[in-house]
Structure formats: structure tokens, C-alpha cells
Amino acid sequence: MALGERGGWDKSESRYCGVETDFNDDMPHLLSFNLSSGGFDFVVASLMDPNYRPSLMEKDIGGGSHVLPFAGSDLVLSPSQWSSHVVGKISSWIDLDSEDEILRTDSETTLKQEISWASHLSLQACLLPSPKGASCANYARCVNQILQSLNNMQLWLRIPLVKNDDDTTDFIPSGDSWELWNSFRLLCEHHSQLSVALDVLSSLPSANSLGRWLGEPVRAAIIHTDSFLTNARGYPCLSRRHQKLITGFLNHSIQVVISGKLNHGVPSVSLDSALDHTGTNVESSQRHSLRPYLDYIAYLYQRMDPLPEQERFELSYRDFLQSPLQPLMDNLEAQTYETFEKDSVKYIQYQRAIGNALVDRVPDEEASSLTTVLMVVGAGRGPLVRASLQAAEETGRKLKIYAVEKNPNAVVTLHSLVRLEGWEKTVTIVSCDMRCWDAPEKADILVSELLGSFGDNELSPECLDGAQRFLKQDGISIPSSYTSFIQPVTASKLHNDVKSHKDVVHFETAYVVKVHSVARLAPCEPVFTFTHPNFSTKKSNQRYKKLRFEIPSDTGSAMVHGFAGYFDAMLYKDVHLGIEPSTATPNMFSWFAIFFPLRTPVCIRPGSPLEVHFWRCCGSTKVWYEWCVASPNPSPVHNSNGRSYWVGL
């Protein structure tokens, strides 16, 4: 049964909690006890008798054929039970990098036998034991070989979440378990099906060090019972840091697995207290010894903040790569307009900015006699026209509006809206590209909604430079300025999704994406700023910026898969709009981040700055970006000219 109901809508896999078990050749009983009596959703169970060694078996039977000591045949459970409720646990004794040749050979043979059996059972995943030493080359080679012929099954590599400091362990000389994972996955060329299962121990690394894992393919968090504290009533609980870590995992669709023995003197279960996390009464004699740990994880899950409406809307877009809109080249469809028009927060900000501009433009004593000429360029289906009229009504100012729109389909809707609302005397509709229109008079205020995820990537500078000729010399542009930002991120899922296309072009494409399973490795840095109106004689919108990022020293080493891009816009005076994380406008969903991938991920280490170069390039008919890493390891210049933004004129 799932962990319960979380406020809001949540159908992620993190609702399901598993338990790690010892070898048991009675698989039906093992499953029934842990699922029915224990309340767990799946078991992480050994598939092979831990005493089995291929070399001993061959010696005992003289080289003849033999039956492998698996935990029952495939018939003891139904196919759906195997695939839904069992994660195979590969024998923990295997050591494919051992100096002992017999052990190394036995390990390789057993690994392949167990993976083959798990694949035969149609298991969704298998848990691989953690590498035994600093070198894991042969282990990774064998896993890579297996992955090349594996169908859909995931392999979870067990990695202990070791504290990252000056201490070392026998198998992690750097003291940083991320280094162990990174070494292994770099040796596995085919690693899209290779994931991580983190062993959560009683001691945790720093917050920055933990944050790296959110961008890695972590599928499970195995929390040991000795990591739990004891509360005043004698029940298991977690420290505040562990609570924050586990809820963070749950929010990123990472499943929790309970491992270990009962380490707490849980009080005798009374009839009133013998309720599981679903509210079901459980007999004391049938109660699973690890049930209190499961109930505590369920408690953490159920008290997580409900998913707000915005997050529920964005769920299906999380970590999904999309090509940016090109409204200057393409006419938007009705469904796209409908989605953006639902973003009430955005239009409230615009209405505030327009209201402030009207008050500054027209003194109170002239409010009844002076009419402000306002032009909405790129009017779409009219939301900014409505926001402008509402701002005029709030401030008691008179308006004359020109609604300029190049999309003939949107113009049809605009005409219908003006007739329906009775705006004919106030609003004039112009069906034309703003750059080609000859305005009959100059505007006091120019309002536009041309911003992209990176600020200028939907060609707002080119459009407004062409439109500002009909703005008065002292006129106001809304927005008045906007700045793009980037930050380095670990984003293994996004990288693998781009890599799956198997060409360079997709690595030289900037994608719009609702980033979720990413690790933000450093604060954002500003890239390009544009100000409007721009009456400068220098009209080139080509830009270049060199950026330097410092990764916090307690983060440890990390992998940079690319850069997340954002924007922040000043609409007018103190009214801003944006998605840059530190200043993002709350509850706004019109823009997701933009992702600039790297063909080859760059590994950065503590104390080693990351130097990045960005270009905004302009041709006669198109605009594109170029980017590269200069240090610590130079990358090729990524040139998005093949996926450029067309100016269209």
C-alpha cells in the first residue's frame, strides 16, 4: 500500500516504500509477510543463495550441469508480482576487481547469472552492490557489457552517502562517495539505464554536497534503521537534517527503502496505537518489526506541503525538453494563447506597471482632459489590452489604445473581444507586423509581451528596436529592461535525453524545460541586458560575455551537464517580472527555464573556478547563441546557428 495521501495531486513513484530483506527461498511467504503484514510496497530481495560460488559448485559436481540456487522458480509468483513488487538484490559478496583471480571470476559469472535471471523474471530493477575498492574498472566494464544487451530493466548501483570531509574510508580514498559513482558511470558508456541507490547513514555530508545528488539519476534512498533516533515515546524518528533530506528525495520521485533490524525498544502496541499509516488496525502478533520505521516515513510524506495548483499544472512538463517558441516566425495556436492567458499573476504585474506609468505620465489635475496614447505591440488575443484598460480605470486616466498584432487568426479574436466588451471607441486594432507599421501618431506608452525564457531569445530586442520609432522621445516602454542569467547545473536526465538523439545538432540547441531533477551548483550570473527605448545610434544586438562561477568548497566535485538560463525584467520602476530563482515572481507559469547543454559534461572540483563564454550572434535574417567552457577543461564552442531564431525580415 502507498505511503498515504499527500495534499494536492501526486502520483509519483515516491509514494511507494520498500524493504531490504535477507535471502529466503520461500519467495511467496517473503512477499506476503512484507507486503501484507509489513505494509511495504515492494521488497529488495536476494535472488541467489549467498553461499553459492560457481567455482565450488563445479568442483562438487565434477564439472557437470547443475541447477543454480535461485530463490524459487519463476512460477512461484505471477509475472505482475515479480515486476511490481520485487527488486532483485545482486549478491553482496561479489568483487569484480579483486586481486584473487578465483573470486574475481566467480563474481563476474555470478553477476551475469543473476542479471540474466532477473531479466527473465521481468524485474523492473536490480540493486548492484557497491564497488569494493577505489578501482572499479572491471566491475564497470562488466556492467557496461550487460547494459548493452539489457532490455528495459534498470540497474541501481548502491553508493554509501559518505560524509565529505578530510577523512577517508577503505574504499573511498577521497572521502567523497560521489567520486566513486562518477568513476563508475564514466567507465560505463551505455549508462542511461544505470541509476543510483544511496545508502543513507547516520552521518550526513553538507547541504551543498547533498544537493549534487538531485541532478544525478538517483532512484532509491536506502535508509538504515541505525540512522533513526528515538523520540520521547520510544518510537523511531529522524534528525531535522535527515527529515529534510528524505522529504527532498520524496519530492523528486525517489523511493525510500528501509534496511536493517529493529533498533528501537518500541513500546508494546496497545489496541489504540496499533494503527498503521493508512489507519488500519494491526494485530500485535502480526506486526512487522520494521513497521514503525515505515509509519514514520509515511508521516513525513503525508505532512509534506500540498502541491499548489501551479505545480500540479507543471508536473507533466518536469524535465521535458521543448523547443522554444518562435512567435516572430510562427503564428501561435489558440491552445498556446489559452495557456499563457491563464497566468493571472503576469497580467497583474503588467497592470500595476501600466497604472504607475499612467500616473507618472498624467498629473491628477489633467486626468479628465488628457488622453494617453498606448500601443500594445504583439497584442495576441487581447490580455494586455484588457490589463491596460483596467489600469486606466483604476487610476482614473483616459486611454487611446492601438492593438498591433501580426497573427491574422488572433486578430479575428481581438475584433470579437472589442465588440463584446464595447471598446470600439477606445481600441483600434492593427493587423500588421509592428516593424512594418506606419503609425498615425506617436505613442506615450509602448507595451509588449515578447520576452522568452532567456529574456531576449524570442527576439524582443529586434522587435522593439523596430517598433520604438513610433514612441515619443520621452515615451515609456513596458518592459523598460530585461537581463538574462545562467547557472551551471548537474542534469543527468536532460543530458541523456539530448544524447539519445545521437547527433551534435541537439547538443547545440537551447531547450525550454521545467527543470526539476537538477542540482544548481552556483548562484546565477547576469549575461545580457537590453534597455528600451534604445535611441542609441549603435543598434547591434550582438553580445558577448565571459562568466566565472565559484562552486562552494563544501560541495565537493560535481558534474556540469549544461547551463540553466533565466530572465528578470523591469516592467516599470519597481514592478518586475522574472524567473531568475533568487527573485522569481511567485506563482507565475508562463516561462520555464532554458537549458544550454554541453556535448561532454565537465567535472569541476573544489577550488577550481568554472569559466564560461556566451555569445548572442546576429545575422541579417536570424539570431543564435554560442557557448563554451574555457576552464577547468575546455569544451568545443556550441553553435546553435542550425537551430536559430528567425527574424523573418
Secondary structure by P-SEA (a helix, b strand, c coil): cccccccccccccccbbbbbbccccaaaaaaaaaaccccccccccccccccccaaaaaaaacccccccccccccccccaaaaaccbbbbcccccccccccaaaaaaaaaaaaaaaaaaaaacccbbbbccccccccaaaaaaaaaaaaacccbbbbbbbbbcccccccccccccccaaaaaaaaaaaccccccbbbbbbcccccccaaaaaaacccccccccccccccccccccbbbbcaaaaaaaaaaaaacbbbbbbccccccccccccccccccccbbbbccccccaaaaaaaaaaaaaacccccaaaaaacccccccccccccccccccaaaaaaaaaaaaaaaaaaaaaaaaaaaaccccccccbbbbbbbccccccaaaaaaaaaaaaacccbbbbbbbccaaaaaaaaaaaaaacccccbbbbccccccccccccccbbbbccccccccccaaaaaaaaacccccccbbbcccbbbbbbbbbbcaaaaaaaacccccccccccccccccccccccccccccccccccccccccccbbbbbbbbccccccbbbbcbbbbbccccccccccccccccccccccccccbbbbbbcbbbbbcccbbbbbbbbbccccccccccccccccccccccccccccccccc
